[in-house]
Amino acid sequence: MVSAIGGLSAIAVSLYTAANGERLRAVRVQHHEELRRSWRSLIQSTALCCLLLLISLSLDREKDPLSCRFVFEYAMMFASLRFIRLIWLFDRMMQVSDADLVCEEQTAAPVRDPDWLRRQQRARR
């Protein structure tokens, strides 16, 4: 779970920094602080989950007098919630990026007229 969050966070951040559409640039300019805080929070919470899982693993004994399983369960629940947050944030960023791509494709690619060449040849005669 934790490695999935970490890996997807790295992928999402790299996609976020690679996209260059107008809308995404506007989002970065207007909401850069909130976005940075969200990504940093996701990465920090992943590190906290890793630490809690390692602590619960190191304290785990057969009779479990310290109730380490609750630490494990808490870490897994917290990681699950952060995973949902990551997917939501990733989806929102991809929607903005996709909207930029669709808009660029619609304005950049003119419609080709298949009869243009024939009309040009007739006009030359």
N, C-alpha and C positions, 0 to 999 in steps of 0.2 A: 504494500500500500504506500509506504513512504517513498520507496524508490520510484513508483509510478508518479507520485506527485512531484518529486524532484525532477524526473525526466521530462514530464509534460511542462513543468514550469520553465525548464531550459528551452524547450522547443517553442513555447509560447513567447518567451522574451525574445528569442532570435527572430521569430516571425514578426513580432511587433516592431523590432528595430529595423527590419529589412523592408517593410512596406513603406511606400512613399506617395500614396494618393493624397489628394487635396483634403478630403474629409479626415483622414487619419492624421494628417499634419495639424489640422485645426483642433482635433481632439487632444493631440499631444501638447499644443500650445496652451489651450484653455484649461486642460485638466491634468497637466503634467505632475503636479504634486500628489493628487489623489491616485493616479495610476502608479506612480512610484511607490507610494505607501501601500497600495494593494499588492503589488508584486513583491515588495520587501516583506510584507506580512506573511504572504504565502510561503516564501522561502524560509523565513524565520520559524514559522510554525512547523514546517517540515523538519527543520533541525531540532526543534523541541520534541517533536514526536520521536525522532531517532534517539535522542537522549533518554527519553522516558522508556522507550522499548529496551534499550540497552541496560538501563537501571533495573527494570523488572526482570530481564533475563539474568542479570548477575545476582540478584537477590532471590531468585526462584530456588526453592528447596522442596523436598518431597512433602514435608508436612506443612509448608508455607505459613510460618507463624507471623510473618509481616504482612500478609494479605497482598502480595505483589501482583496477584492477578488483577486486582482493581486498578493498579497503575497501568498494567498492560491494556485492560479494557478501556480505560479512560484515553490512553494514547491512541488506540485504534478508532474510537468514536471521534476524537478530535481530528485525526487524520482523515476520516471519512467526510466530516463536515468541510474541512479545508479542500478536499478533492472536489466536492460539489461546488464550492466557491471558485476553484480554479477553472472548472469546466464552464461555469457561467461567465466568468471574466474572459476566458479564451473565446467563447462563442460571440460575445459582444464585440470584441476586437476584430474577429474574423468577419462579422457582419459589416462593420464599417469598411474594412479593407475590401471586401467583395463588392460593396456598393461603389467604391472608387473604381474598381476594375470594370464593372458593368457600364458605368457612366463613361469611362475613357473609351471603351470599345464601341459604344454607340456613337460617340462624337468623332472618333478617330477614323473609323472605317467607312468610307463613302460607299453607297450602293452602286454596284457596277451595272451599267446598261448593256445588255448583250447585243443590242442592235446598233450600238454606237459605231462600230467599225464599218458596217454596211452603209450607214448614212454618210460616213466620211468618204467612202469610196464612190458613192453616187454623186456626192457634191463635187468631187474632183473631175468627173466626166463631163 
